[in-house]
Amino acid sequence: MPGLGMRRIDVLTSGRIGIETKVGYTSLTSSVRLQVRKDAALVASGDLTSVRWYFTASPTTGLAGPSGPLKSFLTQNGIRWQVIP
């Protein structure tokens, strides 16, 4: 990905779907924003067919899911997301 750097995907399926997992409440930090941009670029280039982000509860806080701004940014970039109970 020219200009964005390397992207490490948590899981790559045989159908070239990239899966990112997050534990706990996740905000739209600069590093998370960059991950989303890289994922969108990989889909746009055809390297991945799609990307999905899954959020699970923190065993410490019990919190799970993306912040409002992160939800919007994921959606704007065509990335499906889900909170796993």
C-alpha angles and dihedrals in degrees: 000000000000112000096003102071131222122330123211111205119203094219132007114195125211087253090060094252112150116218123199120189127200129186119213130353110338125201130199097261122166091261093049090047089054091050090053092048091050092049092050090049091051090053093045091052092050094243088119128030091214144333129230128191120206124194124200131186121269110244088218103048102017089226123133139173144045125301117249093261091049091050089053094045093050091049093046089054094049095251118143117219138184138184110228112213 
